[in-house]
Amino acid sequence: MIFMFRGESSSVPVEEGEVYDVTIQDIARQGDGIARIEGFVIFVPGTKAGDEVRIKIERVLPKYGFASLVE
């Protein structure tokens, strides 16, 4: 996926609907887990730091994304 910022393009390393195995690295202020894929931040609700989980990308924004747990 490619986003345009003021005439510049930025490539995002994930796409909506894709599934990844990740490690939750940190917790956001709202309590969501934070994973990173090639440095790109993904928020994952219902997780805690250190969890190794499988996620599905639900929404991708230019600087971060949201995912859900895959059972």
C-alpha positions in Angstrom: 0.0 0.0 0.0 1.3 3.5 -0.9 0.2 6.7 0.7 0.9 10.3 -0.6 2.2 13.0 1.8 2.6 16.5 0.4 3.9 15.1 -2.9 5.9 12.3 -1.4 5.0 8.7 -1.5 5.4 6.4 1.5 5.2 2.6 1.3 3.6 0.7 4.2 4.8 -2.8 4.8 1.4 -4.3 5.7 -2.0 -4.6 3.9 -5.5 -5.0 5.3 -6.5 -8.6 5.6 -3.0 -10.0 5.9 -2.0 -12.3 8.8 1.3 -12.0 10.7 3.0 -13.6 13.7 4.3 -10.9 16.0 5.7 -10.2 19.4 4.0 -7.4 21.4 6.8 -5.0 22.3 5.0 -2.4 24.4 1.7 -1.1 25.7 0.0 2.1 24.4 -1.6 4.6 26.8 -5.1 3.2 26.0 -3.9 -0.3 26.9 -3.5 -1.8 23.4 -0.4 -3.8 22.7 2.1 -2.5 20.2 3.8 -4.6 17.7 6.1 -3.5 14.9 6.4 -4.9 11.4 9.5 -3.5 9.6 9.3 -0.6 12.1 5.6 0.1 11.2 3.5 0.4 14.4 0.5 -1.9 14.8 -2.0 -1.6 17.7 -3.4 -4.9 19.0 -6.1 -4.8 21.6 -6.2 -7.5 24.3 -2.5 -8.2 24.4 0.4 -7.4 26.8 4.1 -6.9 26.4 5.9 -10.1 25.6 2.9 -11.9 24.1 3.7 -13.8 20.9 0.5 -13.7 18.8 -1.0 -14.1 15.3 -2.8 -11.0 14.1 -4.9 -9.9 11.2 -4.5 -6.4 9.9 -7.9 -4.6 10.1 -7.1 -1.0 9.2 -4.0 0.7 7.8 -3.3 4.4 8.2 -0.2 6.3 6.9 1.8 6.0 10.1 0.2 3.1 12.0 -2.3 0.3 11.8 -4.8 -1.7 13.8 -5.1 -5.5 14.0 -7.1 -8.1 15.8 -6.0 -11.4 17.3 -6.4 -14.6 15.2 -7.6 -17.5 17.3 
